[in-house]
C-alpha cells in the first residue's frame, strides 16, 4: 500500500509538471508574449502598431482579473502566471515610454475600434479560446485636436461671415450611403498599403484622365502643357479629390489654381509652408488674375475676409483653425502635403479637422493634396493624405472608396484583391506623371558623386570619432548579449543566435538613435554628420566656384548655417558675387535674393538652405547644382535638385553631390540612393532590387556601422590565418 501510495504521488507530480509545461507553452500568455514582442520591435523600428498594443493591454488586464478570480488555481500557480503577465505589462510600459502616443490606449476609457475587436478575436482564437460573438460599435468622430489658447478671428473675416451668402451649407450632391457586405469585419488599411508597397512592375499610379481640351479662362500669354490640361478637364468633368503627385517641376501650383477655377471652388483655402506663401500669392495673381488673393500673416489683422483665395502657412494654422472651419470654404489645397504625414503632429490634426468641417458644409468640395514626394519614409506616409482627401477614416475606408472596393467582388483573402484595391485607390484621384513621360522637352538630369579627401588632421579626427561611436555601439551590443545569456542560464531558455544577431543589432541602433535625439553630446550620429559637413564645406565651395567660372550660374545647397557661412567666405575670397536663401530671412529678402540670382548676370551663385529653399523656388536659370551636405531623405535631395530641373529648363541638369570619402558620408549616400527605390516602386511601378524599406536612413546608417564593426571584430587575424595554414599543411 505504501508503494502504491508512492506510485500515485509520483504520477501526480508528473501530471502536475505536464500541466505546468502546457500552461507555459499553450494558452493566452504565450500568444500575448509574442504579440507584445512584435509591438516592441515595431516601435524600435519606428513603425508602432497601436491596434496590437491596445489589444495586448486589454487582454492582459482581462487575464489578470481571470487569474485572480479562478478558484481552481493554487496560490503558487496563480503567482507564477501573474508574474508572467507582469513581464508582458513591463514591456508594454517600456514600449509606451518610447512611443508616448500609445499611453492614451492604456486608459480604461480607451475606445475599441473595429480593427481592435477583430485582432482581439484573432489572438483569442490563436490561444484556443472562444472569442465570443462580434459586437457593433457606434460610429464616432475620430479627429481630436488640442485647441491653442491663441485662437483668433480677424475682424474682416467676422464681417465676411456675417454678410456673405456662401455660409449656407450645401448638401445637394451628398454621396449615396454604401452598404458594406463582402468586406465587413476586414482590416482593409493594411492590404491597401501593401498593394502600394508591392505593386506589379510597370503598373500605373495615375487615374484615367480625359483628353486635354482648351481651358475656359486662361490669361493672355500663358499656356498649359498637355498633362496639365488633362487634369483641369477631369475637374471640369466633376472629379473633386486629387493627390497630385507629379514629379517636382511639372507645374502643380498652376494646375491646382486652374482646377479651383474650373470647379468654382471659391472661397478657396490654400495651406502651404511658410517659405512659399508669397510665391503662391504671385502664382494666383498670374494664373487666376480675376480672383482676389489674401495672405494670412500672424494673427491675420490685415487679411481680407472677402477674398476668393486665402493663403496661410502651417505654422500659424493653430490660431486660425476655428474661424476657418466656419468660413464656408468650397475648396482646400494643401501644398507639400508630405508635411502632414505625421498624424500625431498638431498641424496634421488641424488640417484633418478643417477638411472634415469643409466636407460637413459642402457635400463635394474640391480637395487637393500637392506633393512631388508623397513617400518620405514608407507607404504609411499615404495615410494622413488619404484621410485629408476623405478616402479613408482613421481606421477604415470611407463610403466612396469602400464602394469601389466592394465593386471588386473580392476580399483580402482573394488572390486578385491587392492589384484591384490599388487601382481602386488610384481611381479615387491619384495623379502621378513623370518628367520623362510627359515633358520630353525638359532636358535630362543626372546626379554625379564627387568624392573628396578631407584634410589629414580633420580626417583623422572624424575617423577617430566614427571609431568611438562604433565601439560604443559594440559595447551596448555586448552588454545586451551578456544580459540575454544570463537570462537564459537562469530560465533555461533556447540557445543563442549563431554569429551576429541582426535583430539585436537593429534594436541597439534604435537605442542609440533615441539617445541621440535627446542628447546634446557631440559624439552621436547627428553631430558626426554635421562635423563631416563642416569639414567638406570649403572643398564643396571651391568646386562651386570653379563651376561658376566655367559653366555659369550655380545653385549651392547646404543643410546647416555654418556650412553656408563657410561657403560664403570662400566665394568672397574668390571675388564671386552670390546671394542667399536662408531660413531666418523675411519674405521680402527671400524674394529679392531669388530675383537677383535670376535676373542679375553678375550674381553667379545662390547659396540655399535645404529646408528653406527646397520647395516653391524656381531657379531654372542655372543648370548645375552642388549638394554640399547630404540630407536624411531622398525626397529632400530630389526637391532641391528640382528647383532647377523643371518646366522652363533648357539645359541638361547635373547635381554634384560632394561626399567625404571613407566616412559615414559615403554610407548615407548609398542609403539615399537605395531609399529612392521606395517611391519608384510604390508610385511609378519601377522594380528595384535593393530598395531600403526601413523607416529611417539614420537608423540604417547606425545598423551598418555596428554590423561592419562586429564583422571586423569577428574576422580572423593574421595569427589566426597562420595557425589555419599550419593545420592545413
Secondary structure by P-SEA (a helix, b strand, c coil): caaaaaaaaaaaaaaaaaaaaaaaccccaaaaaaaaaaaaaaaaaccccaaaaaaaaaaaaaaaaaaaacccccaaaaaaaaaaaaaaaaaaaaaaaacccccccccccccccaaaaaaaaaaaaaacccccbbbbbcccccccccccccccccaaaaaaaaccccccccccccccccccccccccccaaaaaaaaaccccccccccccccccccccccccccccaaaaaaaaaaaaccccccccccccccaaaaaaaaaaaaccccbbbbbccccaaaaaaaaaaccccbbbbbbccccccccccccbbbbccccccccaaaaaaccccbbbbcccccccccccaaaaaaaaaaaaaaaaccccbbbbbcccccccccccaaaaaaaacccccccccaaaaaaaaaccccccccaaaaaaaaaaaacbbbbbccccccccbbbbbbbbbbbbccaaaaaaaaaaaaaaaaaaaaaaaaaaaaaaaaaaaacccccccccaaaaaaaaaaaaaaaaaaccccccaaaaaaaaaaaaaaaaaaaaaaaaacccbbbbbbccaaaaaaaaaaaaaaccccccccccccaaaaaaaaaaaaccccccbbbbbccccccccccccccbbbcccccccaaaaaaaaaccccccccbbbbbbbbbbcccaaaaaaaaaaaaaaaaaaaccccccccccccccaaaaaaaaaaaaaaaaaacccaaaaaaaaaaac
